[in-house]
Amino acid sequence: MTRLFALILCLFLISFAGAEERSPNIVVIFMDDMGYADIGPFGAEGYETPHLNRMAKEGRIFTDFYVTQAVCSASRAGLLTGCYNVRVGIFGALGPKSNIGISDKEVTLAEIAKQKGYATACYGKWHLGHHKKFLPMQHGFDDYFGLPYSNDMWPYHPGVRHLPEAERVKRWPHLPLIDGNRIVNDQVSPKDQEQLTTQYTERAVQFIEKNRENPFLLYVPHSMVHVPLYVSDKFRGKSKRGLFGDVMMEVDWSVGQILDTLRRNELDDNTLVIFTSDNGPWLSYGDHCGSAGPLREGKGTMFDGGCRESCVMWWPGKIPAGTFCSIPAMTIDILPTVAELIGARLPDHRIDGKNIWPLMAGENGARSPQEAYYLYYGRQLQAVRSGRWKLHFPHGYRTMAGRPGGKDGIPTNYSQAKIGLALFDLEADIGETNNVADKHPEVVKRLSELGEQMRQDLGDNNRRGSGMRAAGKL
């Protein structure tokens, strides 16, 4: 009897201990068109970002963090599937007339979390297909509120402003706001856009409060700072950087609201928060775009100004405070890292990301699990990043060529330029200005061979790769 009682007590204690070990919450805050130097920890000027500054002080900065492509839908596909967007068939920026979206055969970050019973939500810009079958609640999210695509895809787009309204609507239909699977506002107005950052934030805070007793995954892909820029009254005119600075101050406020809610509910020591962006600044918009700082070019190119993003990771007690990581990483690595942290299975099909928790945790001797990262634009393999080296293959690109961009939300035109085979040492030359290919032929050879291997898998321009999968279709 005594042995039986002891056994029962032991099982109870084990069960109780297991119940106390709650899986970590995951929060991903994903900006739109935010430049490398647009937050305080990366050198922002003309406005303050105190909450992001504190997040960096309490967390870890990733200085060499990449996205799969420097454009909206393609970048989001990489983040949410753990795959290069070329593999899953999502390119460019899907518009309101698109009939494709994320395939139901792909496994999203939310679906990874659902394996372990997580509550999941997405509040913000989705941009992986606007038809119901492509929306978040069909891909692992329990709740959704936001815009289905970019906030400039509406009848007030600069390219159609000069036309009568009837003609404008033919080219760019009215912008819808969606709650769950239902359109709750079929004609989003400029005044409505002023409230988007606040609304996303309020929904995020409510979601955390509601699920404070259960593990959750929260994805907040802001519509800002994609043009057109809009800000609420509480931050209008507050910065020295004009409207762009005002908008960034409101985004920082949003981050603060989320972090404060985690602290208030004593969830901060059990929550991983990742803050980054989908691509770099849209330079043709001038005073309404951000800054890539020391990096070359911006959105729409695979120079680092387009695809290398400021990134802050925060998890008090787990991620070392006040540190930085200069080892390259990419959004494709978030899904497998989260899967490892919560004990979930990876998809049965091939993904490209790898677990980077040792880099996030600052483990001694931690190295990149990736031999290289492959930087496509559209279907063209344009560059390979491996360690300190980045090899560009010959390609054309758009550039402002040192000229200022537009003013007050009206863009200027890009010029077209070309680059040949070029090797850059990013540790010595962060701006990708000094081609050292002739000095390091062995590096060029190695990265060229890696590039050819990737072409066999994911193709290059008109060349079809064996590992490509189709996007979802209506």
C-alpha positions in Angstrom: 0.0 0.0 0.0 2.9 2.3 0.9 4.6 1.6 -2.4 1.3 2.2 -4.3 0.8 5.5 -2.5 4.4 6.5 -3.3 4.0 5.7 -6.9 0.7 7.7 -7.2 2.4 10.6 -5.4 5.4 10.5 -7.8 3.1 10.4 -10.9 1.1 13.4 -9.5 4.3 15.4 -8.9 5.6 14.6 -12.4 2.2 15.6 -13.9 2.2 18.8 -11.8 5.7 19.7 -12.9 4.8 19.1 -16.5 1.8 21.3 -16.2 3.9 24.1 -14.9 6.2 24.0 -17.9 4.2 26.0 -20.3 5.4 26.3 -23.9 6.7 29.8 -24.9 4.5 32.4 -26.5 5.6 33.7 -29.9 5.1 37.3 -31.2 6.3 38.4 -34.6 6.0 42.1 -35.5 6.6 42.6 -39.2 6.9 46.0 -40.6 6.3 47.1 -44.2 8.9 48.9 -46.3 10.9 49.9 -43.1 14.5 50.8 -43.8 17.5 49.3 -42.0 18.2 52.6 -40.2 14.6 53.5 -39.3 14.7 52.5 -35.6 16.8 53.9 -32.8 19.0 50.8 -32.3 20.0 51.0 -36.0 20.6 54.8 -36.1 17.2 56.5 -36.7 17.3 60.3 -36.7 14.6 62.9 -36.2 12.3 60.9 -33.9 12.6 58.7 -30.9 11.8 54.9 -30.6 12.1 54.4 -26.9 10.2 51.1 -26.7 12.3 49.6 -29.5 15.4 51.0 -27.8 14.4 49.2 -24.6 13.6 46.0 -26.5 17.1 46.1 -27.9 18.7 46.9 -24.5 16.9 43.9 -23.0 17.3 41.7 -26.1 19.6 40.9 -29.0 20.1 42.8 -32.3 20.7 40.9 -35.5 22.7 43.1 -37.8 22.8 40.7 -40.8 19.2 39.5 -41.0 17.6 38.9 -44.5 14.3 38.4 -46.2 13.7 36.1 -49.1 12.9 38.9 -51.5 12.7 42.7 -51.3 9.0 42.9 -52.1 5.7 42.4 -50.1 4.1 39.0 -50.9 7.3 37.2 -51.7 8.8 38.3 -48.4 5.8 37.2 -46.4 5.7 33.8 -48.1 9.2 33.2 -46.9 8.5 34.2 -43.3 5.3 32.1 -42.9 6.4 28.9 -44.7 10.1 28.7 -43.9 10.8 28.4 -47.6 12.3 30.6 -50.3 9.3 32.2 -51.9 10.4 30.8 -55.3 9.9 27.3 -53.9 6.2 28.1 -53.0 5.4 30.0 -56.1 4.7 33.4 -54.6 6.3 36.4 -56.4 6.0 40.1 -56.3 3.1 41.9 -54.6 -0.2 40.2 -55.2 -2.9 42.8 -56.1 -6.7 42.9 -56.0 -7.1 41.3 -59.4 -4.8 38.3 -58.5 -6.3 34.8 -58.6 -3.5 33.1 -56.8 -2.3 32.9 -53.2 -0.7 30.7 -50.6 -1.3 27.0 -51.3 -3.3 25.0 -48.8 -0.5 22.4 -49.2 2.0 24.7 -47.6 2.4 24.7 -43.8 2.4 28.1 -42.1 4.0 29.2 -38.9 0.5 29.3 -37.4 -0.2 25.7 -38.4 3.1 24.7 -36.8 1.8 26.3 -33.5 -1.6 24.7 -33.8 0.0 21.3 -33.6 0.7 22.1 -29.9 -2.7 23.7 -29.1 -1.7 27.3 -29.5 -4.1 30.2 -29.9 -3.2 32.0 -33.1 -4.0 35.5 -34.5 -2.9 37.8 -37.3 -3.6 41.5 -37.1 -2.4 43.6 -40.1 -1.5 43.3 -43.7 -1.8 39.7 -45.0 -0.8 39.9 -48.7 -0.8 36.2 -49.5 -4.0 36.2 -51.5 -7.3 38.1 -50.8 -9.8 35.5 -51.8 -11.3 33.6 -48.8 -9.4 30.3 -49.5 -6.1 32.2 -49.1 -6.9 34.3 -46.0 -5.3 33.7 -42.6 -8.2 31.8 -41.0 -7.8 29.1 -43.7 -4.1 28.8 -42.9 -3.9 28.2 -39.2 -5.0 31.5 -37.7 -7.9 31.6 -35.2 -8.5 35.3 -35.7 -7.7 37.9 -38.3 -8.2 41.7 -38.7 -6.6 43.8 -41.4 -6.0 44.6 -45.0 -5.7 41.8 -47.5 -2.9 43.6 -49.5 -0.9 46.8 -49.5 -2.6 50.0 -48.4 -1.8 51.8 -51.7 -3.8 49.3 -53.8 -6.9 51.6 -53.9 -8.4 54.3 -56.1 -6.1 57.0 -54.5 -2.9 55.3 -55.9 -0.5 58.0 -57.2 -0.6 56.4 -60.7 -4.4 57.0 -61.1 -5.0 60.2 -59.1 -5.4 62.3 -62.3 -8.2 60.1 -63.6 -12.0 60.4 -62.9 -13.1 58.2 -60.0 -14.9 55.8 -62.3 -11.7 55.2 -64.2 -9.6 55.0 -61.0 -11.9 52.2 -59.6 -11.5 50.2 -62.8 -7.7 50.0 -62.3 -7.7 49.9 -58.5 -10.9 48.9 -56.8 -11.8 50.1 -53.3 -9.6 48.8 -50.4 -11.4 46.4 -48.1 -10.9 45.9 -44.3 -11.5 42.3 -43.2 -12.5 40.9 -39.8 -12.2 37.1 -39.7 -13.4 36.1 -43.2 -15.9 39.0 -43.6 -15.4 42.4 -45.2 -16.4 44.9 -42.5 -15.5 48.0 -44.5 -15.6 47.8 -48.3 -14.3 51.3 -49.0 -11.4 52.1 -46.6 -10.9 55.9 -46.6 -7.9 58.0 -45.7 -9.5 58.7 -42.3 -9.9 54.9 -41.8 -6.2 54.4 -42.6 -5.2 56.8 -39.8 -6.6 54.3 -37.3 -5.0 51.1 -38.7 -1.9 51.0 -36.4 -4.1 51.7 -33.4 -6.6 49.1 -34.3 -4.0 46.4 -35.0 -2.5 47.2 -31.6 -5.7 47.1 -29.7 -6.6 43.7 -31.2 -3.1 42.4 -30.4 -3.4 43.5 -26.7 -6.9 42.0 -26.4 -5.6 38.7 -27.8 -2.8 38.6 -25.3 -5.1 39.4 -22.4 -7.6 36.7 -23.6 -5.0 34.0 -23.9 -2.7 34.9 -21.0 -3.4 31.4 -19.5 -2.6 29.5 -22.7 0.3 29.5 -25.2 -0.3 31.7 -28.2 1.3 32.9 -31.5 0.6 36.5 -32.4 1.6 37.9 -35.8 1.3 41.6 -36.3 2.2 42.6 -39.9 1.8 46.4 -39.9 0.5 48.2 -42.9 2.9 51.0 -42.2 5.4 52.4 -43.2 4.3 51.5 -46.7 3.0 54.5 -48.6 0.5 56.2 -48.3 1.5 57.2 -44.8 -1.2 57.7 -42.2 -0.9 58.4 -38.5 -3.5 59.0 -35.7 -4.0 62.3 -34.0 -1.9 61.2 -31.0 1.3 61.2 -33.0 0.6 63.7 -35.8 3.3 66.4 -35.9 5.3 64.9 -33.1 8.5 64.2 -34.8 11.2 66.3 -36.5 11.2 64.0 -39.5 7.7 64.9 -40.8 5.0 62.4 -41.4 7.3 59.5 -41.8 8.8 60.1 -38.3 5.3 60.5 -36.8 4.3 57.1 -38.3 7.4 55.5 -36.9 6.8 56.9 -33.4 3.3 55.4 -33.5 4.7 52.0 -34.6 7.1 52.3 -31.6 4.2 53.0 -29.3 2.5 49.9 -30.7 5.5 47.8 -29.8 5.5 49.3 -26.4 1.8 48.4 -25.9 2.5 44.8 -26.8 5.6 44.5 -24.6 3.9 46.3 -21.7 0.9 43.9 -21.9 3.3 40.9 -21.7 5.0 42.4 -18.7 1.7 43.3 -17.0 0.5 39.7 -17.3 3.9 38.3 -16.2 4.4 36.7 -19.6 7.6 38.4 -20.5 9.9 35.7 -19.3 8.0 33.1 -21.4 7.5 35.0 -24.7 9.8 35.3 -27.7 9.2 38.6 -29.6 10.8 39.2 -33.0 10.7 42.6 -34.7 11.8 43.1 -38.3 10.5 44.2 -41.7 9.5 42.7 -45.1 12.0 44.7 -47.1 13.9 48.0 -47.2 12.7 51.6 -48.0 10.8 52.5 -51.2 13.4 55.1 -52.2 11.4 56.7 -55.0 9.0 58.2 -52.4 11.7 60.5 -50.9 10.5 62.2 -47.8 7.8 59.5 -47.3 10.3 56.6 -47.2 12.8 55.5 -44.7 16.5 55.1 -44.8 18.7 52.1 -45.5 21.6 53.8 -43.7 24.9 52.5 -44.8 23.4 49.8 -47.1 23.2 50.0 -50.9 19.9 50.7 -52.7 16.4 49.8 -51.3 13.1 48.0 -51.9 12.9 46.2 -55.2 16.6 45.2 -55.3 18.7 42.4 -53.7 21.4 44.8 -52.7 21.4 44.8 -48.9 19.4 48.0 -48.7 16.5 46.0 -50.1 16.8 42.6 -48.4 18.8 43.1 -45.2 16.5 44.2 -42.4 17.0 45.6 -38.9 15.9 42.9 -36.5 15.5 42.8 -32.7 14.8 39.6 -30.8 13.6 39.7 -27.1 13.0 37.0 -24.5 14.1 38.1 -21.0 16.2 35.3 -19.4 16.6 33.3 -22.5 18.0 35.8 -25.1 21.0 37.7 -23.7 20.3 41.3 -23.0 22.2 44.1 -24.8 24.0 41.8 -27.3 24.2 41.6 -31.1 24.7 38.9 -33.6 26.5 39.6 -36.9 26.1 36.0 -38.3 23.7 36.0 -41.2 20.2 34.7 -40.7 16.9 34.9 -42.6 13.2 34.9 -42.0 13.0 31.4 -43.4 14.7 30.3 -40.2 12.0 31.5 -37.9 9.5 28.6 -38.6 11.9 25.8 -37.9 13.3 27.6 -34.8 9.8 28.0 -33.4 9.0 24.4 -34.2 12.1 23.4 -32.2 11.2 25.6 -29.3 7.6 24.3 -28.9 8.3 20.7 -29.8 6.3 20.7 -33.0 6.9 18.6 -36.2 8.3 20.2 -39.3 6.3 19.9 -42.5 6.7 16.6 -44.4 7.7 18.6 -47.5 11.0 20.3 -48.0 11.6 23.7 -46.3 14.7 25.9 -46.6 15.0 27.3 -43.1 17.1 25.9 -40.3 16.9 26.2 -36.5 18.9 29.3 -35.4 18.1 29.2 -31.7 21.9 28.9 -30.8 22.4 32.2 -32.5 19.4 33.8 -30.8 20.5 32.5 -27.4 24.0 33.7 -27.9 25.5 30.2 -27.3 29.3 30.2 -27.2 30.7 29.1 -30.6 27.3 29.2 -32.3 27.6 29.2 -36.1 25.1 29.6 -38.9 23.4 26.3 -39.8 23.2 27.5 -43.4 26.0 27.2 -45.8 24.6 30.2 -47.7 21.5 32.2 -48.4 20.2 32.6 -51.9 18.8 35.9 -53.0 16.4 35.8 -55.8 14.4 38.7 -57.3 11.5 37.5 -59.2 12.7 34.2 -60.7 16.3 35.3 -61.1 19.0 34.2 -58.8 20.8 37.5 -58.3 23.2 36.9 -55.3 24.5 34.5 -52.7 25.4 35.4 -49.2 27.8 33.1 -47.3 29.6 34.3 -44.1 31.2 37.7 -44.8 30.9 37.2 -48.6 28.2 38.2 -51.0 28.5 37.3 -54.7 26.2 39.1 -57.2 25.6 37.4 -60.5 25.1 39.7 -63.5 21.7 41.4 -63.4 19.8 44.6 -63.9 18.3 46.7 -61.1 16.5 49.9 -60.4 18.2 52.8 -58.7 17.8 56.4 -57.7 21.4 56.9 -58.8 22.0 59.3 -55.9 19.0 61.5 -56.8 16.4 62.4 -54.2 13.0 60.8 -54.3 9.6 62.4 -54.5 7.7 64.6 -52.0 4.5 64.4 -50.1 3.6 60.8 -51.3 4.3 61.3 -55.0 7.2 59.2 -56.3 9.9 60.0 -58.8 11.1 57.6 -61.5 13.9 55.1 -61.1 16.8 54.7 -63.4 17.9 51.3 -64.7 21.4 50.0 -64.1 23.4 46.8 -64.4 26.0 45.0 -62.3 28.3 42.2 -63.5 29.8 39.4 -61.5 30.8 41.1 -58.3 32.1 39.9 -55.0 31.8 42.0 -51.8 33.3 41.6 -48.4 30.5 42.8 -46.2 32.6 42.9 -43.1 34.9 45.5 -44.7 32.5 47.0 -47.2 28.9 47.1 -45.8 27.8 49.4 -48.7 28.7 46.8 -51.5 30.9 49.3 -53.3 34.3 47.6 -53.8 34.3 44.5 -56.1 37.0 42.2 -54.9 36.2 39.3 -57.2 39.7 39.4 -58.8 41.4 39.1 -55.4 39.4 36.1 -54.2 38.8 33.8 -57.2 38.4 30.8 -54.9 35.5 32.5 -53.1 33.9 33.4 -56.4 34.3 29.8 -57.6 32.7 28.3 -54.4 29.7 30.7 -54.3 29.2 30.2 -58.1 29.0 26.5 -57.6 26.5 26.9 -54.8 24.5 29.2 -57.0 24.4 26.5 -59.7 23.2 23.9 -57.3 20.4 26.2 -56.3 19.5 26.8 -59.9 18.9 23.1 -60.3 16.6 23.2 -57.3 14.7 26.5 -57.7 15.6 27.5 -61.3 16.7 30.8 -62.7 14.6 33.0 -65.0 13.2 30.7 -67.6 15.0 27.7 -66.3 12.7 25.5 -64.2 14.0 24.0 -61.0 13.1 20.5 -59.7 12.1 21.7 -56.3 9.6 24.4 -57.2 5.9 24.1 -56.0 2.9 25.8 -57.3 1.0 28.6 -55.6 -2.6 28.1 -54.7 -5.2 28.9 -57.4 -8.9 29.7 -57.4 
